[in-house]
Amino acid sequence: MLCRRDLLICCLHFSVVLSRSFDVNCIASCGDPSVDALARVVFGEARGEPYVGQLAVAYTVVNRVRHEAYPSSVAAVLAATWGSQKRHEYETLDIPSHDVAFNDAKQQLNKEFLSAVMAAREALCACAPDPTGCAVSFCAGAGCLQDNSYYIATNKIQIGNHNFACRVKASGK
């Protein structure tokens, strides 16, 4: 979807030059609304975390797009809700003050905003390795590390203040 030259231009726009080799396998282009939407989630869920933690949160969305149990687009993954009150799975999307903070940071082009955008772009185009390996779940506690009747949590790791887990189908399901 995005060629190497376009990705380099996007990265240079944010004063980041990727000196490593990578295969561009994007699920969104630089101008795609998915970049901004994913950056919003990274900003709200992982602001203040080390960059690798922000990248890990971004990859949970990308990994969900590629996982059989989740919708197959960034927009649909981010729109997914749960419970009778229809809360977003990415809780930051239900907190209006996080919208305000993100929009303020975006207007100022501050470091937190630029870091969130870079993590979103690197995850969407897989130009940085996924620090989680395959995680579709993350949490500040241990809830995301628990198995459920349909999926087993695997590859459990902690990055910064978050725990991450991959999910594989429970046998017989």
N, C-alpha and C positions, 0 to 999 in steps of 0.2 A: 504494500500500500504506500510505502514511503521509501524513497531511494536513499542511498548513503549520503549523497550530496545534500538532500533536503534535511536529513537528520543532523548533519554537521552544521548546516546553517541554523537550525533550531537550537542546537547546543551552543554554538558560538553566540547566538543572540543573548544567551544567559551567561556569557563569559565562561563557558565550560568547554574544554576541548577534550574529546575522548581519544586518548593515544593508544587504546587497545583495539584489537581486531574483533569484529562481531558480525554476526549475520543479522540483517534487518528482517524481522518477522513481525511487523507491526500489526496490532489490531485496531489502530487509530492513527490518523495523520496529525501533523503538527497543529493544523488549524481546527481539528476536530473538537467539537464541544466535549468529547470524552476526556480530553486532556484537562480542561478546566474543572470538570466535575470530579475527576479523580484527584486532582490537586486539592480541591476543596475537602475531600475526605481525608487525604494525607495530612493536610493542615490541621483539621479538627481532631483527628484521632492520634496524631503522632508529633504534633508541634512540641518542640523541646527535647525530642528524642534525638539520638545520634542519627546521622544520615542513613546508615544501614538499617536502622529501625523504621525510618520513613519509607525507604525503599521496600522493606519487608511488608509494610501495611499496603503499599501500592500493589505489590505482587499478589496479595490475597484477593484483590479484585480480578486481576488478570487470570489467576489460577481458577477462580470461580467461573469465569467465562469459558474456560477450557474443561471444566469438570462436569460430569454427567448430571449431577444433582442440582445444578444452578442454571439460571438463564444464560443464553449464549451471546449477550452483548453487555458492554460496560454499563450502558444506560439502564438496562433491565436488572442487572446485578445491584446497582445503586438504588434502584426504585423498590427493590424487594423489601417486604414488611413481614412482621410476625405478630402473633397475639391478637386479642380482640380489639386492642386500641390501635392496631396497625402501626406499630413502631418500626422505624427503619432498622434493618440489620446493622447498618453502620450508624450508631447512635448519634454521632455528631450532626447528622442531617436533621435531627429533631430538636436541635438546640439553636434557637434564633440568635443568641449572642455569638455563636460560632460563625454564623453567616456574616454578621456585622464585622467581626474581627477579620475574617477572610477578605471581605470586600475592602476594608481599610488597608490591609496589608497589600492587596492587589493594586490599589490606587497608588500606594507609596512605593511599590515594587521593592519591598523590604526583603531582607535576607531569608526570613521564614517563608515568605510567599515563593521566592525564587527556588528555595530548596524543595518545597512541596511540588512545584511545577517540574523541576528536574527529576525528582523521584517518579512522578507520574509518567513523564516522557520515557525515562529509562526503562520502566517496567512495561509500558505499553509496547515498546519496540524491542524489548529483550536485549538492549544493548549493555546492560549491566547484569551480571549473574543474579539469579534469585537467591537471596541469602537464606531463604527458608527451604528451598528445594521444591516445595509443592504446596505450601500452606494455603488453606482456604478459610481457616479460622484463626482468630487471635483475640486475646483478652488481657486485661491487667491482672486478673486473678488466675484461677485454675479451671474455670468452667469450660473453656474451650478445649481443654485437654481430656475431657471425659468422653467415653464412648456413648453411643446411643443405639437404639435397636436397629438402625439402618446402616450406620457408618462407624467405623473404628478409627480413633485418633492415632496417627502414626507420626514418626519424625518430629517428635515434640522438642522444641528448642525455645530458649529465652533469648531475646534480643532487646537490649535496653530494659524498659519496664514492662514489656509485653511478652506473653507466651504465645507461641505459634504452633499449629498442628495441621498436618495433612489429613485427609480422610480417604479411607478405602471402604468399599462395600463390605458389610458384615456377611459372613458366609451364609448361604441359604436364603439370601434376600434378593 
